[in-house]
Amino acid sequence: MRRHAIWVLILVAVLAFPGLEVANAAVRLGLILAAHGSPAPQWNAPVLALEGEVQALLSEAGPSPFISTRVAMMEFAEPSIASVIEDMEREEVERALVLPLFIAPSGHSVYDLPAILGLYSDREMRGQLQEEGITVASTSIHLAMGPTLNYGSLLRDVLLERTRELSTEPQSEGIVLLAHGDHRFAPIWESTCQEIGSFICAHTGITEFDFAFVEVGQSFIPEGVAAILGVTERCERTLVLGLYLSMGVESMAKSSELSVGRMSFRAAETLQDHDIVFAARGLLPSRQVARWIAARAIEWANERSLHPGLPPEAPADR
C-alpha cells in the first residue's frame, strides 16, 4: 500500500505541475546547421553533405540524441530555415540547437540569422528580410544558437591540413590567408587570422605569413593581390589559402578583375610571373568540420541535461 501511495503522489505532482519533467526523461532535440546558401549548386553541395556526415557521427555510440539533424540555408537555396523548422515541428521537436556555419561573428551571425529565427527584430531588419523574400520563422520550438566556426581549434586545424596539401618546401614558402572579414567585428577577424597564421608557421616551418580581407572576391585585387605580392618578394613560393566555408580561392583568383576608368586589371595576369599556388577548396569537404559540429551539439545537450547519458564528446576520428 505504501509503494502504491508513493506512485499516486508522483502522478498527482506531475499532473499538477505540467512543466515538471520526470528525471532522466529525454527531451526531443533538433539540430539545425545554418549556412548562408548560394545560387551556385557547387557551393551548396558540400554544405548539404554535412547533414549525413553529422548524423553518422552522432549515431556512432548508439542512437542519436537528435531526432532531426538538418542543413538550412539563409538565402538563395533550399531548404530554407523556415521550412526546416516547420519540418521539425511536424516531428515534434521540442528544443533545437542552431549552429551558424559562419567563420566568425559578423552581421550574418549576429543580426541576420537571429532575425530569421525570430529571436531578434527591428523595423529595418523586418523590411530588409521582406524585401529579400526571406520568411521569418514562427515556432513554439525552443531555439538556441551555438558559436560560429572560430570557436575552438577547428579553423587552424583545417587550414593546417590545407597547407600540408599544398606545401613542398616549407623553408622557402610563405602563406597568405584570404577571408571575408567584417569591419564591425574587425578585432575578432584579425586575431583569428593571426592565430591561424602563427599556428601554421609553428607546425610547418614556414616563416612568412600575411592575410587580407577580400569579402568574396570584391576586394581581391586591391587587398588580396597586395598581400600576395608582398609575400612573393620574400619567398620563392607562395601558398594562398581561403578562410571560407565552401569556396576555394583558386576560382576567385582566376575571375577577379578591376576596372579603373578605361583601364582593366586582371588578377591572373598581375600574378602570373610568380610561383603562387591557390587552394582549390575552402574548409569543406573536411571530416574535421563534421566532428566539430557533432561535438558542439553533444556539448549543448549535456550542459543542459537535455539528453542524459551522452558521451562527453563526439566519437574519435578513425
C-alpha positions in Angstrom: 0.0 0.0 0.0 2.8 2.4 0.8 4.5 1.8 -2.5 1.2 2.3 -4.3 0.6 5.6 -2.4 4.1 6.9 -3.4 3.4 6.4 -7.1 0.0 8.1 -6.7 1.7 11.1 -5.2 4.2 11.3 -8.0 1.4 11.1 -10.6 -0.5 13.8 -8.9 2.6 16.0 -8.8 3.3 15.6 -12.5 -0.4 16.4 -13.4 -0.5 19.4 -11.0 2.7 20.9 -12.5 2.8 20.3 -16.3 6.3 21.9 -16.5 7.8 19.3 -14.2 9.8 16.7 -16.1 10.4 13.2 -14.8 14.1 12.7 -14.0 16.1 11.4 -17.0 13.3 11.9 -19.4 14.9 12.8 -22.8 13.8 16.0 -24.5 13.1 15.7 -28.2 16.0 17.6 -29.8 16.7 19.0 -33.2 20.0 20.2 -34.7 20.0 22.9 -37.4 23.1 23.7 -39.4 22.5 27.2 -40.7 24.6 28.2 -43.7 24.4 31.3 -46.0 23.4 29.5 -49.2 24.4 30.3 -52.7 22.9 30.3 -56.2 25.8 28.0 -57.2 25.0 24.3 -56.7 28.7 23.6 -56.3 28.8 25.8 -53.3 25.8 24.2 -51.6 26.7 20.6 -52.3 29.5 20.1 -49.7 27.4 22.0 -47.1 24.3 19.8 -47.7 26.6 16.7 -47.4 27.3 17.7 -43.8 23.8 16.6 -42.8 24.5 12.9 -43.4 28.1 13.2 -42.1 27.0 14.7 -38.8 24.1 12.2 -38.4 26.5 9.3 -38.8 28.9 10.8 -36.2 26.1 11.4 -33.7 24.9 7.8 -34.1 28.3 6.1 -33.7 28.0 5.5 -30.0 24.3 4.5 -30.2 21.0 6.2 -31.2 21.5 9.9 -32.0 20.2 12.2 -29.2 18.8 14.4 -32.0 15.6 13.1 -33.7 16.3 15.5 -36.6 19.5 16.9 -38.0 19.1 19.3 -40.9 21.1 21.8 -43.0 19.2 25.0 -43.7 20.1 27.9 -46.0 19.6 31.6 -45.1 19.0 32.6 -48.7 19.5 31.6 -52.4 18.9 27.9 -51.9 16.6 25.3 -50.3 15.9 24.1 -47.7 15.2 27.4 -46.1 15.5 27.9 -42.3 11.7 28.5 -42.0 10.9 25.3 -43.9 13.3 23.2 -41.9 11.8 24.5 -38.6 8.3 23.6 -40.0 9.5 20.1 -40.7 10.9 19.8 -37.1 7.5 21.0 -35.7 5.9 18.1 -37.6 8.5 15.8 -36.0 7.5 17.2 -32.6 10.9 18.6 -31.8 10.9 20.5 -28.5 14.3 22.2 -28.5 16.7 22.8 -31.3 20.3 24.0 -31.4 21.1 26.2 -34.4 24.8 26.2 -35.3 25.7 29.1 -37.6 28.2 27.8 -40.2 29.9 31.1 -40.5 33.7 31.6 -40.0 33.4 34.2 -37.2 31.0 36.7 -35.7 29.6 39.0 -38.4 26.4 40.8 -39.4 25.1 37.4 -40.7 25.5 35.6 -37.4 24.7 38.4 -35.0 21.8 40.1 -36.8 20.5 38.3 -39.9 20.3 34.7 -38.6 18.7 35.6 -35.2 16.2 37.8 -37.2 15.3 34.9 -39.5 14.9 32.6 -36.5 12.5 35.1 -34.9 14.9 35.7 -32.0 15.7 39.4 -32.9 13.6 42.0 -34.6 13.7 45.7 -35.6 11.8 47.6 -38.2 14.7 48.0 -40.6 15.6 44.3 -40.4 12.0 43.2 -40.9 11.8 45.4 -44.0 15.1 44.0 -45.4 14.0 40.4 -45.0 10.7 41.1 -46.6 12.4 42.8 -49.5 14.7 39.8 -50.0 11.8 37.4 -49.8 13.1 35.6 -46.7 10.5 34.1 -44.4 10.9 34.7 -40.7 10.3 31.5 -38.6 7.4 31.4 -36.2 7.6 28.4 -33.9 7.0 27.0 -30.5 10.3 25.1 -30.6 12.8 26.5 -28.1 15.7 27.7 -30.2 19.3 28.2 -29.0 22.1 29.5 -31.1 25.6 28.0 -30.9 29.0 29.5 -31.7 30.5 30.3 -35.1 33.3 28.2 -36.5 36.1 30.2 -34.8 35.2 28.6 -31.5 37.9 26.1 -30.5 40.7 24.9 -32.8 38.7 23.9 -35.9 39.8 26.7 -38.2 43.5 26.4 -37.5 43.4 22.6 -37.7 41.7 22.6 -41.1 43.9 25.3 -42.5 47.0 23.4 -41.4 45.6 20.4 -43.3 45.1 22.6 -46.4 48.7 24.0 -46.0 50.2 20.5 -45.9 48.3 19.5 -49.0 50.0 22.3 -50.9 53.4 22.6 -49.3 56.5 21.0 -50.8 59.4 23.0 -49.3 58.3 24.9 -46.2 61.6 26.7 -45.7 61.2 28.6 -49.0 57.4 29.2 -48.8 55.1 31.8 -47.5 51.4 31.9 -46.7 48.6 34.4 -47.5 45.3 33.8 -45.8 42.3 35.4 -47.5 39.0 35.9 -45.7 35.6 37.7 -46.0 36.0 39.9 -42.9 33.5 42.2 -41.3 34.7 45.7 -40.3 32.2 45.8 -37.4 34.0 42.8 -35.8 37.5 43.6 -37.1 39.4 42.7 -33.8 37.9 39.2 -33.8 38.6 38.6 -37.5 42.2 40.0 -37.2 43.0 37.9 -34.1 41.5 34.8 -35.7 43.7 35.2 -38.8 46.8 35.9 -36.7 46.2 32.9 -34.6 45.8 30.6 -37.6 48.9 32.0 -39.3 51.1 31.6 -36.2 49.8 28.0 -35.7 50.5 27.0 -39.3 54.0 28.5 -39.2 54.8 26.8 -35.8 53.7 23.4 -37.2 55.3 23.5 -40.7 58.5 25.6 -40.5 57.0 28.3 -42.8 58.1 31.7 -41.6 56.3 34.2 -43.8 52.6 34.9 -43.3 50.1 37.6 -44.2 46.4 38.0 -44.5 43.8 40.2 -46.2 40.1 40.7 -46.2 38.6 40.5 -49.7 34.9 39.8 -49.0 34.0 37.1 -51.6 36.3 38.5 -54.2 35.2 42.1 -54.5 38.4 43.4 -52.9 40.7 40.6 -54.2 42.8 42.9 -56.4 43.3 46.0 -54.1 43.6 44.0 -50.9 44.4 40.4 -51.7 46.9 40.9 -54.6 48.8 43.5 -52.5 49.3 40.9 -49.7 50.2 38.1 -52.1 52.8 40.2 -53.9 54.3 41.3 -50.6 54.9 37.7 -49.6 56.3 36.8 -53.1 59.0 39.4 -52.6 60.3 37.5 -49.5 59.6 33.9 -50.6 60.3 31.6 -53.6 56.8 30.1 -53.4 53.6 31.5 -52.0 50.6 29.4 -50.8 47.2 31.2 -50.8 44.5 29.8 -48.6 40.9 30.8 -48.2 39.1 31.1 -44.9 35.7 30.3 -46.4 33.2 27.5 -45.7 32.7 26.2 -49.3 34.7 28.3 -51.7 38.3 27.9 -52.8 40.4 31.0 -53.6 41.7 29.4 -56.9 38.5 30.3 -58.7 38.5 33.8 -57.1 42.0 34.5 -58.4 41.1 33.3 -62.0 38.0 35.5 -62.2 38.9 38.7 -60.3 39.1 41.8 -62.4 39.2 45.5 -61.6 38.2 48.4 -63.9 39.6 51.9 -63.2 38.3 54.3 -65.9 39.3 52.8 -69.2 41.9 50.5 -67.7 41.2 47.0 -66.6 43.3 44.9 -64.3 43.1 41.1 -64.1 44.5 39.4 -61.0 45.7 36.3 -63.0 47.8 38.5 -65.3 49.2 40.5 -62.4 50.3 37.3 -60.6 51.3 35.1 -63.5 55.1 35.7 -63.2 55.3 34.4 -59.7 55.3 31.0 -58.1 51.9 31.1 -56.4 49.6 28.2 -55.5 46.0 28.8 -54.8 43.9 26.4 -52.6 41.0 24.9 -54.6 39.0 24.2 -51.5 37.7 26.1 -48.5 37.0 24.4 -45.2 34.8 21.8 -46.9 34.9 19.0 -47.6 36.5 18.0 -44.3 35.6 15.4 -41.7 37.0 17.8 -39.1 34.1 20.2 -39.7 31.5 17.4 -39.2 33.3 16.3 -36.0 33.3 19.9 -34.6 29.6 20.2 -35.3 28.9 16.9 -33.5 31.0 17.8 -30.5 29.2 21.2 -30.1 25.8 19.5 -30.4 26.6 16.9 -27.7 28.2 19.6 -25.5 25.0 21.6 -25.7 22.8 18.6 -24.9 25.0 17.6 -22.0 25.4 21.0 -20.4 21.6 21.4 -20.1 20.9 17.8 -19.2 18.7 17.5 -22.2 19.7 14.0 -23.0 21.3 12.2 -20.1 24.0 9.6 -20.7 25.6 11.0 -23.8 29.4 10.7 -24.2 31.2 13.9 -23.4 32.4 14.4 -27.0 31.8 13.0 -30.5 33.4 9.6 -31.2 37.1 9.8 -32.1 38.0 10.1 -35.8 39.2 7.0 -37.5 
